[in-house]
Amino acid sequence: MTRYRPAVPGRGRHPAVVIAAGFGVAVLLGTALLATPQATTAGDASHLLTALFTATSAVCVTGLVVVDTETHWSVFGEVVIALLIQVGGLGIMTLATLIMVIVSGRLGLRTRLSAQLESKSIVAADLRQVLRKVVMFSLLCEAAVAIVLTIRFVTGYGEPLGRAAYLGAFHAVSAFNNAGFALWPDSLSRFVADPWICLTIALAVIVGGLGYPVVFELLRSWRHPRRWSVLTRITVGLSVFLLAAGTLAFLMIEWRNPATLGPLDEPGKWLAAFFAAVMPRSGGFNTLDIGQMAPSSWLVTDVLMFIGGGSAGTAGGIKVTTFGFLLFIMWSELRGEHQVNIGHRRLPSATQRQALSISLLGVILVMVSTWLMLLLTPHALDRVLFEVISAFATNGLSTGITADTPLAGHVLLSLLMFVGRIGPLTLGSALALKERTRRYEFPEERVIIG
């Protein structure tokens, strides 16, 4: 029987190398297509850095743009962008799910895989079945969102059926994959009070950001929370908390702001605040003018973007699971416990180190990139920090300074999007697969901390 085992030195390439190379090739192909005259409405070839930035943003499902998507790119260019988003989103979901199987040895799927996964070896046919489910789940979700949006564009805004279907399909792909690309210059601001558009897009962003393992487990045992895995408990619990906290924070800060929530009625304010709390997961759409928000709202958005969404999903950031693990590590340390327990499960020390490593490296990357951007641009710290975190977290929200950034800044943001998209996934898999046992230990020494 053929079995699938993780790569080890001398047995092929490391998964981290394969992931980085695959996404790099997709970015280069997308750049080549977007650099052709057929990709623009004017019929002229785009600047190479413009094509590279847009292709990187699409493959890394970010949504930051340096040109207006609707007016600059032709239908061919928009289709290329949608395909790059689809490749990037499916690539992340399938690769992340695959690596979770390899690293952890279980997905929480109560099927005949269980006995084989315990020994960390998986039958190739079963792997194909899991990946097939991931792809089918993604396409079905996008189709459902596209249908709802198409009907709304036809009945609510008088769009011809063909145009409505095109708009529905493009934004369904963009929303489920947490890409944030929109075919209007103001993103979705014109639909700020439309619950059919806003809630459908928000739900697609949430589901895509949860990750396939979590969604599958919820569909299978949503009535029995006690049976949920640690991954599902932390992802769902923290996601609900962050959505609620973000909504209340935006309501409190922006309630009377005449440039954001001020002109809306009370139901409209709640809808817009909820939408604004969902999008920092990595959605990237906006119905409020981000540049007109209060600096305190930017800080709330910074925190939500940096945390991001669920593991094995299309969202970016360090992931809510990583953030949740850090909270439990801190709580256990404050209580003086030697082990970190979540429910009736113990968190391995290796996982704790991985969570700390990913978080600290993310902080360092954001700090260094912010410093470099301050040297390259005349913009204030709060706007630059917002832009950097948005790129690193593959979010796509912006205070409006992306297009005004010099070419060197565009290159830096492109690198941030690429590293932010594949970094946490590849780093986590690299740390887990590199685990080894030392045959000796040094004497212990107590050091004062703090």
C-alpha positions, -999 to +999 in steps of 0.1 A: +000+000+000+014+034-010+017+058+019+024+095+021+050+107+045+065+142+052+096+151+033+129+146+052+164+157+043+176+136+013+141+127+003+131+156-019+123+193-013+110+207+019+073+217+017+083+253+026+104+255-005+077+240-027+051+265-014+073+295-019+083+284-054+047+276-064+034+310-053+064+327-069+057+311-103+020+321-100+031+357-093+054+358-123+028+343-147+003+368-134+027+397-139+034+386-175-003+385-183-011+418-166+018+435-184+003+428-218-017+456-236-048+434-237-050+436-199-057+474-198-087+494-209-064+519-227-047+491-247-013+501-235+011+479-215+011+486-178+043+495-160+060+463-149+059+472-112+022+479-115+016+445-130+039+429-104+022+446-075-013+437-087-003+401-094+013+397-060-017+413-043-041+389-062-021+357-057-015+365-021-052+374-018-045+408-003-064+435-022-040+464-021-039+483-054-019+510-070-044+516-098-082+515-099-092+480-108-124+489-127-110+518-148-074+506-154-079+469-162-099+455-191-122+426-188-093+403-197-072+419-169-101+415-144-105+379-153-068+373-149-070+389-114-099+367-105-081+336-116-050+346-097-072+351-066-087+317-071-053+300-075-039+318-044-070+311-023-073+274-032-035+270-030-034+283+006-064+262+017-052+230+001-016+234+011-024+245+046-048+215+050-022+192+036+005+205+060-018+202+090-023+165+081+015+160+078+025+179+109-002+171+134-011+137+122-049+144+125-075+167+110-102+160+135-121+142+107-139+111+121-135+089+091-114+059+083-084+082+082-082+083+120-063+051+126-038+059+099-033+095+110-024+083+145+008+069+130+013+100+109+011+081+076-018+088+052-030+067+023-025+087-009-061+080-020-074+095+013-053+126+008-068+131-026-102+127-011-095+154+015-081+178-011-111+171-034-134+181-006-115+213+000-118+223-037-155+213-039-163+232-007-146+263-020-163+263-054-198+256-039-194+284-014-184+308-042-213+297-064-238+303-036-224+338-029-224+346-066-260+336-070-272+358-041-251+388-054-263+383-089-300+383-079-294+414-058-277+433-085-305+425-109-335+432-086-320+460-065-298+479-089-312+472-124-280+456-137-285+434-169-283+397-161-249+392-178-233+422-160-249+412-127-236+376-131-201+389-139-201+412-108-215+385-086-189+359-097-159+383-094-169+395-059-178+360-047-143+348-056-128+379-041-148+376-009-145+339-001-107+340-007-104+371+015-089+391-014-107+424-011-106+433-049-137+452-059-149+466-093-158+500-079-134+528-070-149+532-036-149+494-029-183+486-015-191+521+000-222+525-022-237+494-006-231+505+030-267+502+040-276+472+019-277+441+041-280+417+012-247+428-002-229+435+030-240+404+050-234+380+020-199+394+015-192+393+052-204+357+056-182+346+027-152+363+043-159+347+076-163+312+062-133+314+040-112+328+069-122+300+093-104+273+073-116+240+059-109+218+089-129+240+112-158+245+089-160+207+082-160+200+119-187+226+125-209+211+098-204+176+112-209+183+149-222+219+154-247+206+180-220+191+202-194+217+211-178+194+237-166+172+208-149+200+190-111+199+186-089+225+203-084+241+169-121+246+163-128+258+199-101+284+198-108+295+162-146+299+167-144+313+202-118+339+195-134+348+161-167+355+177-151+376+205-130+396+180-160+403+158-181+414+187-153+435+203-145+451+169-181+460+162-186+476+196-153+495+193-162+509+158-196+519+170-182+537+201-155+555+182-172+564+149-209+568+160-208+606+156-181+609+129-198+628+100-175+611+075-182+575+085-211+563+107-226+597+115-250+601+085-264+565+088-295+555+108-291+532+138-295+499+119-272+512+092-246+520+118-247+485+133-244+470+098-215+492+088-197+487+122-201+449+119-188+449+083-158+470+094-151+445+122-153+415+097-130+429+071-098+431+092-098+393+093-083+397+059-114+406+038-101+439+026-134+454+014-147+486+030-181+504+031-167+533+052-139+556+041-109+542+060-090+575+055-117+594+074-118+572+104-104+583+137-068+572+145-081+551+174-102+531+148-070+526+128-053+512+159-082+488+165-080+477+128-042+473+131-047+448+160-075+429+142-055+427+110-023+415+127-042+387+144-060+377+112-083+346+107-082+309+111-055+284+102-058+266+069-081+293+057-077+322+032-073+348+059-039+363+067-022+375+099-005+354+125-039+335+129-063+335+158-051+300+168-016+315+173-030+344+193-052+320+213-022+298+222-003+329+234-032+338+257-033+303+272+005+303+276+003+336+294-026+324+316-008+292+325+023+312+334+004+336+356-012+306+374+022+290+379+013+259+360+040+239+343+018+226+315-005+246+291-039+230+291-068+239+268-100+221+279-089+185+285-059+187+261-023+196+268-006+219+244+028+205+233+059+226+242+069+225+205+036+241+195+041+268+222+075+276+207+061+278+172+034+302+183+060+324+200+083+323+170+057+332+144+043+360+166+077+376+174+090+373+138+057+390+127+063+418+151+099+422+140+090+422+103+063+449+108+086+471+129+115+469+104+091+474+074+074+504+091+108+520+097+118+515+061+085+529+048+089+560+070+122+566+053+107+562+019+075+582+023+064+615+038+033+600+055+027+599+092+035+569+114-002+558+120-009+557+082+024+539+074+019+514+102-017+507+089-004+501+054+025+478+065+002+457+087-023+455+059+003+442+035+019+417+060-016+404+071-026+402+034-056+423+042-060+450+016-075+478+037-058+512+032-060+547+044-054+558+008-016+562+006-008+531-015-009+548-048+011+578-035+039+555-023+071+557-044+082+527-064+106+515-038+077+514-013+056+494-038+085+468-040+086+467-002+048+462+001+050+435-026+076+416-006+056+420+026+025+406+009+044+376-004+061+369+029+029+376+049+010+351+027+034+322+028+055+331+058+034+318+087+024+287+068+059+278+057+076+288+089+051+268+110+056+237+088+094+242+088+096+244+125+073+214+130+090+192+105+125+201+117+118+189+152+146+167+166+156+152+199+189+162+215+208+133+230+222+155+258+212+184+280+231+214+294+229+223+331+199+245+339+204+281+351+176+303+364+176+338+348+156+369+360+129+378+336+113+413+336 
